[in-house]
Amino acid sequence: MSGFFGVVSEHPCITDLFYGTDYHSHLGTKRAGMATFDGQQPHQNIHNIQNSHFRPKFGKDLAEMTGQVGIGVISDTEAQPVMVNSHLGRFAIATVSKINNMAELEADCLSKHQQFTDLSMGRTNPTELVALLISQGKDFVEGIENVYNRVKGSCTMLILTPDGIIAARDRYGRTPIVIGRRGNDYAVASESHSYVNLGYETCRFVGPGEVVQVSVEGGIKVMRPAEARNQICSFLWIYYGYPCTEYEGINTEEVRYNLGRLMGERDDVEADFVSPIPDSGIGMALGYSNGRRIPYKRGLLKYTPTWSRSFMPVNQADRQLVAKMKLIPSRAVLEGKNVVFCDDSIVRGTQLRDNVKMLYDFGAKSVHVRISCPPLVHGCTFLNFSESKTDRELITRRVIEELEGGRIGEDIPAAKLEAYHDHTTPEYSRMVEVIRQHVGVDTLRFNTVDDVCQAIGLPKESICTHCFDASSYGDK
C-alpha cells in the first residue's frame, strides 16, 4: 500500500509537507520521498525507510527543500515521487497503484521510443510508467485519461507542477483523495487525519475518476468530472485506515465500532469480557462490548516504543517472531477467564494461531475469536495490500482446496467458490470449522458482506468486496 500528501501554500510548504506525509507512515514501510518546486526549480529526496522512521530520515533534507508547493509519499513498493521533464513541462508524480499489465504497457512504451531511467526494487518503476503514459497525452487531462483507459488494476495520483497540484483519483475510486483547506492554503491527501493538527479542515472528497487542479490562486478547479460508479475498497475502513480518518465522509473508527456492535448483538457465546487484538481490533471490541453487553478489557497489549510496523523483516519466520514480540498478554486479566478476542481479519492464520497459543499459556480458560470482515477468499486484484497476498497464501483458500479434494495449488472453479462466499451454506460452515481448528480457538465467527455494507453505510454497489466474494467492477 502507499499513502500520499500534497500542499499548495502562500508560504514555504515544507513543514506541512513533512508532517503531513509522516502521518501516512501506517500505509508503507519501504520507500518514502518528497518533492517541491521553488519557482521553476525542483527539489527531490527519496529514502529507504525499512530500518528507520520517516522523520529522522528526512529531517536533514528540510532546509534544502524550498518552495510553496510540494508532494510526499510513503510506499510499500517503488521509490517515488518521480521527477519528469516532458512536453507537458516539468512535473513530479506520486501514485497509489497496482498495475497488473505492467509488462504489456512497458513493451508499448519502449516500442514508441520512450525510455525508463529508474529501476525500483530491480524492476521498472510503476510510477515512472504512469508518468510516461501521461506524457503521451497532449495535455495532463488527456494523459491521465490514457492511464485510466490502459492500466488494469488501479491508479490514483498526485502530479506536482510549478503552479500547483493535479489530483486524479482512480477511475473506479478504489483508493481515496481528500482535500483540506486552511485559508488560501490546501492539503491534498490519502487520509484526512493527516492535516488536522496542521490547521486544515476537510472541504472536499475527490470523486471516482475525477481530476482536480489545486492552487492558491485558483482554488479547486475540476479538470475531469467524477464517474457515476464508485468502488472504494471496503478494507480501508476494516484495517488499513487510521482510526480517526474519513473516507467519503465516513469515519473509520465508527465503522469498526459498528462491525463489533453488529457481531455482539447476535452472538450467544458466554464470556467474561471482550478484548481487542491491537490495534485494529480495538474499535470492533468496543462495539462488541456494547452490542453483547459484556465488559471491555485489555487482555493483550501492544508494545509500541521500539516494535513499530516499520521494522518488520522480510523473512517469514522472523516476521512471526516480531509479531509475537509486539504483543504482551496480561496474565492477571486472562487467567481463568472465558474471553472474546476481536480482530480485523485472518490472512495466513499463522500469526493468529501463535497469538491464541500464547493466550492459553497465560491462563485463558477459553478463547473465542470474532473477525470484523468476512473470510478472505480472494487475493486483492486491485491494490497492493499486504504485499499483494495471492489466493493461495490465504488460509481460507487453502482450506477450500482441502475441502474440495485436497488439490492444493490447483484452481477451484468459480461456481464452487460461490458456495464459500455465502454464510448460509454448509460449505461455508465447514470452511469456518476447519479454520477454527487450524488457529486453535474454542469458537470462531466472521461478519458478513451485508454487515460490512451496513457498518459503512454505503450500498454494496458503491464499495469493492472482491476479496470476500469476487464482486467488483472494472478492469482486473
N, C-alpha and C positions, 0 to 999 in steps of 0.2 A: 504494500500500500504506500501511498505518498500523501502529503498534505502541503499546500502552498499558501503564501501570504503576500500581498502586494500593498503598496502605499503610494498615493499621489498627494502631495502636500504643498502648502505655500512656504514651508520651511524645510531645512535639511531633514531627510526622512529616515536616516539610518538607525536611530534609536528605536523608533516604532517598528521598523522592518526587522531589526534584530530580535526584539522581544516577541513580536507577533509571529515570526517564523518559529521561534523556540517553542511557542505554545502548541505547535503541531508535532512535537517530538514523539508523542504516543503513536504516530502513524508511520514512523520509519526509523530504522536503526543502522543503515549502512552509509548513505551519502547525504550530504547537505550542501547547499550553495545559496549565495545571494548575488544579485546584480543590481547596479544602479546606473543612472545616466546623469552626468553633470553637464548640462547643455548638450553637446554632441559627443562628449567623451564618455565611453562606457567603463565601468569598473566591475570586476567579477572575481569571486573567490569561491572555491569548492573544496571541501574537505571530507575525508573518510571519518565517520563518527562511530565505527564499530567498537572502538575501545575507549571512547570518551563521549562526554555530553556535547551538545551543540554550543552552549555558551562559552566554555573555555577554549574550544576550537576556533571560534570566530571572534572572540573578544579583541584579539590583537589586530584584526583586519578593519576595525570600525573607523579608525582615523583616516584611512585612505579611501573609504567608500563614500564619496561626497555625492550630492545630488538631491533633488526633491521628488524623484520618482524611483521606485525600486521594487523588485520581487525577490522572494526567497522560497526555498522548497526543502523539505526533508523527505527522504525516499528510502524505500527498501530495495530499490533496483538501481537505475542508472544515475550517473553523475549529471547534474543539472543545477542551474539553468544553462542552456546552450546559447552562446552568442553567435549571431549570424549577420553577414553583410550581403544583401541581395538587391535586386532591382526594386524591392519594396523599401529599401533603406536599411539602416542598422536596427536590429532588434534582438532582444533576449527572450527566450521562451522556457517555461516550466510546464510540465504536464503531469496529470494523474491519469495513467492509461494502462491498457493491456491490449497489445496488438497481436492478434492471432495469425495474421497473414504477413508477418514481418518479411519472410524470405521472398515472397511474391512482390511486395512493394519495394524492397531493396533492389531486386533484379530490375524492376521497371525504372527506378531512378538511375541506376548505372547505365541502362540502355539509352537514356536520354542525356548521357554525358555529364550527369551530376556526380559528385563525389562525396564520400564520407570521410571526415577528418578525425573523428573521435571514436575510439573503441571503449565501451563501458563493460567491465567485467568480462573482457575478452570477446565481446560481440558488438555489432553495430548498435550505437546508442539510439534507442527508440525515439527519444525526444529530438535528436538531430534528424531522424527520418521524418518526423512530423513537420519540422522546420522546412525541410526540402519540399514536402508536399504543399505546404503553404506558399512557398516561393514559386510554385508552378502557376499560381493564380495571378491575374492582372492586378489585383488588389488584395487586401487582407481578407475581406469577406469571401471573395471567390476562392482564395487559398484555403480558408477554413472549411468552406463547403466541400472542397476537394478532399479534405481529411474526413469529413463526415461521410462522404459517399464511398470512400475507398477503404477505410480502416474497418476491419472486422474485429469486434471486441468492444472497446470503449476508449474515448479520449476527451478529457476536459483540460483546458489550458489557460494559462496567463501569458500574454505577449506584452513585453515591455518595450515601448518606443520612447524617443526623447520627449514626446508630448504627453504621455500618459500610459494607461494600461488598457489593453483589449482583453476582456474576459469572455471565454467561449465555453459553455457547458456542453458536455457530451450530448449527442443528438437525442438520446433516449433518457437523458437526465440521471444516469446511473450513479454519478458522483456529483456532489453539490458545489455551488458557489454562492456565497452570501456577501453582501456589501454593507459596510458600516460607514457612518458619516460623523464627522466632528467639525462643525462649522463648514469651511470650504474644503476640508481635507477628507479623503476617502481611504478606507481599507477594504481590500478585496481578498476573501479568504475561503479556505475549505471549511473551517469551523468557526462559528460565531463567538465562542468564548474567547478567541484569540485576541480580540481587540477591546474587550470590555474594560480591562484595567488601564487601557491607554486612552480612555475617554470617548471612544466611538460608540454610537448606538446603531443597531440594525435598522437599515432603511429599505432594504430590498433583497429578495431572493431571486437569483437569475433562473429563468425557466429552462426546461429541456431544449437543447439546440439553440438557445438564444445567444446572441453575441452582442455585447455592450462595450462601449468605449467610455472609460472613466478618466476625467481630467479635472484639474482645479477650475479651469476657465469654462469648460462646457458641462460640468457635472456628469450625469449619466446619460449617454446617448445610445439608443438602440440601433444597432447596425444590421441585425437579422432578428426577426421576431421569433418567439418561442414556438415550439411544436405543441400540438394539442395533447399528444400522448406522453405520459411520464412513466418511467420505470426505475425510480430511485431504489437503491439497494436496501432491503429491509435489515440487513446485518449491520448497517451503520448504527441503527438505534440499539440493536441487540448487544453488540460488542464493541465495535471499533470507535464509535464516537465518544468524546469526553463527556462525562455525565451532565455538565451544565450547558452543552452546546445544543443548538437547534437546527433541525433540517426541515424545510418547508414550514417553518414557524412552529414545529412540534418539538418539545423539549425531550432530550434523550433519557434523563433520569425518570421523567414521568412515564415514559413508555415502559421502562424496565420495572417500575413500580406496578404499572397496570398488568404486566405479564405475570408478576408474582401474585397479585391480588386475584386474578382470574384463576390461577392454579390453586391458590389457597381456598377459594370459595367452594370448589368442588372436590377437594381432596378429603379423604376419610382416614388417613393414617394417624395412628396415635403417637404423639411425640411430645417431649418435654419442652422443646424450643426449636426455633429455626435459626440457622447460621448461614452466612454467605461464604462462598469460596471467593475471596477477594481478588481483584477489586470489582470486576464486572458483575459479580453476583450480589453485590450489596443492595442495589435498588430493587432487584427481584425479591430478595429476602425480606426487605421492609414491607413490600406489598403483600407477600405471602403471610407475614406475621399478622397483618390486619385482616386479610381475607380468611385465614384459618383460625384467627383469634387465639394464637399462642405467642409466648414471649419471643422476642428477638434477642439473641446473644451472639457474641463472637467467640466461637469455639476454635477458630483457626484465624491466625493473624498474619498479615504480610509484612515482612521486614524490608522497608524501602531505602534506608540510608545508604547502603552500599550494594544492594541487589536490584538494580534497575533493569528495565527491559533492554536497554542499550548494550548490556554485556552478555547477551545470550550467545553461546558458542555455536558453531556450525555443526559439530559432531553431535549426533542424536543422543548418545549415552551421556555426554556432558550436559546437553540441554536438559535432560531429565533430572540430572543431579542438581543443576542450578534451579530448576523449577521447584524441586523439593526444598532446597535451602532457603528459598524465599518465604516459604510458609511455615509458621511455627504453631503447633497445636497447644491448646491450653488444657492441661490435664484436670485442673480444678473445675473447669466448666464442663468438660466432656465425661468425666468418669461416672459410670453407672447410668448414663442418660441415653434416652432414645432421641435422636437428633435428625432433623431435616436439613439437608445442605442444598443451597441454591447455586447454580452455575449457569453460565450463558449458553454453552454448547458442549458437545462431545465430538472431538475431531478424530484423533487416532485412538483415544481411550487409554493410552499408557499412562499419561500424567494423572488422570482421574483415578485409575486403579492404584497407583502409588500413593496418592493422597488418602484414599479410603483405607488402605492398609495402615497408614500412619494414624488415622483416627481410631481404628480399633486398638492399635498398640497403645494408645494413650487413654484407653478406658471406655470408649463409647460402647454402650450396650447394643444399640442398633443404629444403622446409618441408612437414611432414605434420601435419595438424590432426586431433585426436581430441576429440570432443564427448561430454560425460558423459551427456546425455539424448538421447532420440530426436528426430527433426526436429519442429519446432513447426508442425503443420498447421492448428491452430485457435487463434484468439484466446481468451483466458480469458473465460468467461461468468460466472464466479462471484466473482472477486476483482479489485480494482483494481491489477493488476500492471503495471508499466512503462507507466503512463498508459493502461492498457486498450488494448493493441495490438489492432487489428482484424485479421480474417483477411487482408485484402488488403495490410496493412503487412508481413506475414511474407514473407520471401524464398521460403520453401518453397511457400506458397500461390501466389505469382506464377509460380513455376516450373511448378507443376502446371497452372495455367491455360494457360501457354505450351505445355506438352506435350499438353494436351487440345484444341489447335487455335487457340491464340492469343486466346482470348476473355477478355482481361484485363478484370477488373471484373465479369464475369458469374459467376453461381453455378454451381458444379460439383455435379452430383448426388451424393448421399451414397454411392450404390453405387459410383461411380467413385473417390471419395476413399478408400474402404476399401482399395483395392489399394495406395495410397501409405502406408497405416499399417503394412503388413506388410513386414518387411525381407527376406523371401524371394522377393518378386515382381519381375518385370522392370521394372514401373512404378517401384518403389522405387529400383532400381539406376539407372535413367535419371534420376530426380529428383536423387539424390545426385551423379551425374556433372555435371549442369548446374549445381548449386550449387557444386561444386568448381571448375568453370571460371569461375564468376562471382567467387569470392573469390580465385582465382588460386593455389591451392596444388597441390603435387605429388600428394598423396593426401588423402582426407577420409573419415572414418568416424564413425558415431554409435553410442552404446549403444542397446539395445532396451528396450521396456517391461518384458520379463522381467528384464533386467539391473537396471532401476530397482527393481523389486519385491524382487529378491534382495539388492541392496545395502542397501535399507532394512530388510528383514527382516519385512515385513508382506505378507499376501496381497493380490492385486490388488484384491479387492472392498473392502479397507479403506482404499485411497488413491485420490485422484482423478487420472486420467491423461487428462482431457478434451483438453488441448492437444496430446497426441500421437496419440490415436486416437478422439476424440469419445466416449469411455467415461466416463459419470458417472451419478450417482444423485441425484435431487431436482429441484426446480424450477429452470429456467434463467431 
